[in-house]
Amino acid sequence: MNKTGLIIQREYMTRVKKRSFIIMTILGPILMAAVFIIPMILAVNSEETSKVAVVDETGIYKDRFKDTDKLTFTILTAPIEEVKESYVADGYDDLLYIPRTEVAIPKNAIIYAKDQVSVTTKSYIRGVMKEEVMEQFLLLEGIDPDIYDKVRKEASIDLSSFIIDEDGEETKSYAEVSMAVGYVGGLLIYMFIFIYGSMVMRGVIEEKTNRIVEIIISSVKPFQLMMGKIIGIAMVGLTQFLLWVVLTMGIVGVFNAAFADKMLDKNIPEVTQASTDMIPQQATAQLAQADPDLEEVTGEGFLEVLDMVKSINIPVMLISFLIYFLGGYLLYASMFAAIGGAVDNETDTQQFMMPITVPIILALVMMPSVIENPSGPLAMWLSMIPFTSPISMMMRIPFGVPVMQIIASMLILVATFVGMTWAAGKIYRTGILMYGKKVTYKELWKWLRYKG
Amino acid sequence: MEFFKAENVSKQYQNHLALDKVSISLPKQSIYGLLGPNGAGKTTFIRIINQITAPDTGEIWFDGEKLNPKHISRIGYLPEERGLYKKMKVGEQAMYLAQLKGIPRTLAAKKLKDWFEKFDIIDWWGKKVEELSKGMAQKVQFIVTILHKPDLLIFDEPFSGFDPINVNLLKEEILNLRNNGSTVIFSTHNMASVEEVCDHIALINKSKKILEGNMKQIKMDNRTNTYRFALRNLSQQPKELLPADISLLSEEVEDDSTSFTVRLPLSGNPNELTSMLMKHGELTMMEEVLPTMNEIFIRKVTEMNQ
């Protein structure tokens, strides 16, 4: 095996075998899976029903509140002051009070509760009341609610957006999906650069303070040692990332399988729908009864999600992710390595961290602006400048970027990281043998120009 | 026959000249002491030989060829500032460093085990480096330096941190290596060990070489006409007997025996003094006292610095 290979192997093996790496690799997916699983468990296990006492002074709503799986309604006729005193003692969780008003159609209501009222309860009540209020208004205006319903259904606009590329090919676009994918990609690259870049720096400082560096560079060139370390750590990062993806998918998959039956038993609609969609289930059921077509909507929704996923060009995303992932990491890691070589200990790194952190933080801060106008000049320039392009371009790609721009940005990135690695190698080579000297930027500039 | 030669090697750092036209030549199978005060330029010179840095001017020859990267595998270097990866296991680490020197894995394992046995540290193979004492870590570094049987060995302060028993062990190994064909550069401030092991020396001060040659020859060249005598039943005190141009350096009396050291003027002949002394007592010992390397070192460096 050649010497750089040996160095890569050592850098990789010592880190992968570390307890902290193993713990992080296991904990990461558990945390990520928890994001998916906890709502699932909550949805299945929240069997408690809330008992709601209703004091309706208007008398309009008394037949409107139908019991659901989670909510039971009891209409009370006692005056509100009395009920307010006693509803907790009577075993109710919440008290809904609809006061009498002077206007024909009462729109105000108050919920009293022991503690925070759940969002589902609130949105169910709001939904029911809104239906009723609307009906009242329609009647007041002399419009048949059935006609209104029909009109509303007919008038729903399906606005889809398509992207037409140079070949005239049309693909349906989903801005929300692109946004999510862009954010995730950009943030992952940011994380990877920082976590593993500073790992390179610490590794260099460790070798320097251990005084092993001179033993090693009597066998290999300093540049080989630096590149071996950078590549070895890149592989550690890729390993961890891959394991996270695989383990997260595995854990979520297992839970999905285990809970699927249970969820069917409970007749709970899609978990995601339950947590995001606040439409009361009963209302949906009523609507479904009124319109048999509606049952197919969920089916269509599923197809639409599939379509959304398909709208992301997965191979392009993966390949560009990998290129920006590695390009960005290599660019920054060589700078981190140079800093590690220049200082004696970690506390001295602060003064040199600034020029590294500023561009990367800038890319992070600019994320919303890039998302807002992914083909605007700001986004364009940020995705060309190599210090910000890994993050900024990653966010733009899901929205579709001209191929020429991607190629240009990648070429600039590669050229910069080659140049930066060369420069970092020079600083590194001089720095690792320099002890007990307070290094300044002027000093670094001199090191850059040393020959041989 | 010379194995290694440097001609007019200079190295300029930003604010100072680290080496100023230094030329040295190492005979094959010699132990060559590279001496000089701190900051004289020894480490820079050693780094140039290891191709860690390149000289600004000058030529370097290694075994008849111009020094080039191929030679790295034929050089073993034990730097003064040396350490190991603290979190790595001793055996793994030794294997890693041996393979970096180009020894194949299986061979490295076998050779390392042999050396670990020999140096009595085999029990530490699976331990972490941070558990080792300084002396044991030094042994590991020494083994790794010589494992690939280099033709040129460079030891920078090899004995620091060793107890006397291990210093002896190392000295023997260094002599063995020399006898088996290696050429050794030995850089140290410990003049006693220079006297013990070196054949040749070069003295560097303020970036310049100020002395080079065979150690015995250097001592002869720097002799000070100093002699030690021992006489029994000396009739008078030495200082009363000695002529005015001869200085008495030290004197010691034990029972009936008197011993003393004198320095003759540069042109002086010890025979006259000896025959004169023999009239006053029974001569039991007379020898020339050659200067120690320590004395030569201090004298040469102070002379130059004045």
HADDOCK unambig.tbl for C-alpha pairs under 7 A between the chains (distance, minus, plus):
assign (segid A and resid 3 and name CA) (segid B and resid 100 and name CA) 5.69 0.50 0.50
assign (segid A and resid 210 and name CA) (segid B and resid 83 and name CA) 5.18 0.50 0.50
assign (segid A and resid 210 and name CA) (segid B and resid 84 and name CA) 6.11 0.50 0.50
assign (segid A and resid 210 and name CA) (segid B and resid 85 and name CA) 6.49 0.50 0.50
assign (segid A and resid 211 and name CA) (segid B and resid 81 and name CA) 5.80 0.50 0.50
assign (segid A and resid 211 and name CA) (segid B and resid 82 and name CA) 4.94 0.50 0.50
assign (segid A and resid 211 and name CA) (segid B and resid 83 and name CA) 4.57 0.50 0.50
assign (segid A and resid 211 and name CA) (segid B and resid 84 and name CA) 6.98 0.50 0.50
assign (segid A and resid 212 and name CA) (segid B and resid 82 and name CA) 5.48 0.50 0.50
assign (segid A and resid 212 and name CA) (segid B and resid 83 and name CA) 4.46 0.50 0.50
assign (segid A and resid 212 and name CA) (segid B and resid 84 and name CA) 5.10 0.50 0.50
assign (segid A and resid 212 and name CA) (segid B and resid 85 and name CA) 6.86 0.50 0.50
assign (segid A and resid 214 and name CA) (segid B and resid 79 and name CA) 6.72 0.50 0.50
assign (segid A and resid 215 and name CA) (segid B and resid 78 and name CA) 6.88 0.50 0.50
assign (segid A and resid 215 and name CA) (segid B and resid 79 and name CA) 6.59 0.50 0.50
assign (segid A and resid 215 and name CA) (segid B and resid 82 and name CA) 6.73 0.50 0.50
assign (segid A and resid 217 and name CA) (segid B and resid 52 and name CA) 6.83 0.50 0.50
assign (segid A and resid 218 and name CA) (segid B and resid 50 and name CA) 5.84 0.50 0.50
assign (segid A and resid 218 and name CA) (segid B and resid 52 and name CA) 6.61 0.50 0.50
assign (segid A and resid 218 and name CA) (segid B and resid 77 and name CA) 6.78 0.50 0.50
assign (segid A and resid 219 and name CA) (segid B and resid 72 and name CA) 6.44 0.50 0.50
assign (segid A and resid 219 and name CA) (segid B and resid 100 and name CA) 6.16 0.50 0.50
assign (segid A and resid 219 and name CA) (segid B and resid 101 and name CA) 5.73 0.50 0.50
assign (segid A and resid 452 and name CA) (segid B and resid 53 and name CA) 6.35 0.50 0.50
assign (segid A and resid 452 and name CA) (segid B and resid 54 and name CA) 5.27 0.50 0.50
